[in-house]
Each structure stands twice: as structure tokens, then as C-alpha cells.
Amino acid sequence: MPRGRSNSSRPHAPTVNGFLNLYKPLGITSMDALRQVKRITGIRRKVGHAGTMDPLARGVLPVCFGQATRLMEYVVDGTKRYRMVVRLGATTQTYDSEGEVTPVREPGYVTPELVTDACQPFIGSIDQKPPMFSAVKVDGQRLYKLARAGLEVEREARPVEIFGIELLDFSLPEITLDVECGRGVYMRSLAHDLGQALGCGGYVTDLERRYCAGFSSADGITPSNLESAVSQSDGDNAWLDYIHPIDHALRGFRAVKLGEAAERLIANGQAVSAGRTPLQGGYLEQFRAYGNDGRFIALVRYDRQENTWQPVKVFQMDVPSPFAADSLDGAAGNAGAHTRP
């Protein structure tokens, strides 16, 4: 696996720039998982996780190191996919199996077709109300703290986007769903609301995040397996083999190759001419920009009106990226070397 790191004179504290595709296990918070990673790697600064998960949930939790922390927003905003098991026939205060179960109605009348039809109103741009047992703040108080005190307050619905819901398994009283969505969707609220729509209630019994912004659960590593890899190796830095380059999280963007002069200007935060090559896409579409040697240089924005590349985020990488050579957009070609007029 390619390493997204720079050379360092300190063998036990390397300079790391990249992502760790961490697979968070059940029963711990995202911060608990991050603390374990910090302990195993010995890196305490410029490291964070991209996207909070409930203790009940397991799955992909990308961890950012070094310059990758500057791309955290792109991971948090990226597409996610969940596998969710919903038990029908009852509800809980927490919308999951950790709460007290309140029977509603036997779900024997529910059919696969009825589930599929009930899912349709939840697909697209919707307003979703967060559960009481969540970290959302209302009047400065965390909802879960109010809920534990026996209080329930009015919560404002928030706009979220769900791209698709697929019924994977139908074994009453449980159904298994595949949900593809954007940022901020509460799977527990979706299960609760779906149960309400079906007229029998529902709550989450199992939840796995299988995909997040280019990172798949199939390639993830748990904290315990990461620690085992380190303990079974000859060196303390064996975990670096699991680090992905920082542009791994941007592979959904098209790429452009910069000439040497353009590279220097972009690196200094200056816009450069895009040259004569016509580009298809929006006026402010973002691209990955690489140098002639394959190093990831910057995330740039193409301004069609000005026909320039505008630097959005500039990076200082000292090794070529494995995503450079085979990902360059043929229409983009080599960016020019002229500064913006």
C-alpha cells in the first residue's frame, strides 16, 4: 500500500501526511477510536477523525494526519453508504437497541413492496429531525444530556440528502437496508421515521458504515489489528503501510497536470492561465493539480470566465502520488504558466 508520508530524521515520530482507513468497532465512540490510534502511532498533533459515529455503529472512520487534516471537510461532506438492520414492531427512546423497547404493532402485514414504497418519500432532499439522543445542541445543551435527564425538547428539522435506499433482506421482524446519503443524515432517525411510515414502529439493531468519501470498509483496519501489525513488525512505524496519500480523498475530482512555471505560481498562491485547452464543466469546478513528477500540488478551481486555475488549497508533498499518472483528465492537458492579468 502506498505511503503518504515525508522523510523524517526521527524514526519514532515520522512526519505523516495522509489518511488511515480506520474501521471503528462496536461499543466505542469515534473519539475513543482516535485516542487508540494516537496511542498506537505515537502521533498526538495534527490528527483527527472525519465524521462522528455512534458507539452502536461500526465501520469506516477516516483518520487524517498532517496536511490531510486540511481536507477533512471534503471527507465529511463526501458520499456515505450504510448497511442498516431495522427491527419493526416497536420503538425506543434512543431509536436503537440501547433504549427501552415499547411495542407498537406486530409487523406481520408488512411486505417487501410496502417497505420499498415507504422508503420513496425519504429519497432526495428532505428535512430530518435529529433524535433526542444525539450531540446536537439546543440552547447550549447537548440533546443527549437533556434526554438522560428525562426531558424532551422540540428539535428543528435539518436539510439532508439521501441518494438511495435499497432493501437488501426481508426477514420479519427485521429488514436490512442499504442507504447512500450525504452529510448529516441520522440513520437512527431514518429507521424511526420509516417505522412510523409503516405504522408499526422501528429502531436500529445494527449499523455499519461501509463507505465514506472513497474509503471502503473492505480495506479498513481496526485499532486492535493496527496494534497487532505494529507489535509483530521489526519497527515501530509499520503502521505507515496503511496510510493513504492525501489525494486519495479527492479521487472523485478530475485532475490536471501543471507545467513547471505554473506549478511555482500555484504553490505561491497565484492564479495561472488555463491556456487554450477548452474544458467542460462548471464555471468554478475544482480539480486535483499535479506537477510533472506526479506530486500532488494543490486543489485548484477552474474559473471559466477568467480561463484561469485558482488555487484553493496548496500542499507541500515530497513524493509522487500513485493517483497522478492514470487520473489526468485528457481534456485538461497542461496548464499554462501565465499569471492572471
Disulfide bonds with the S-S distance in Angstrom:
none
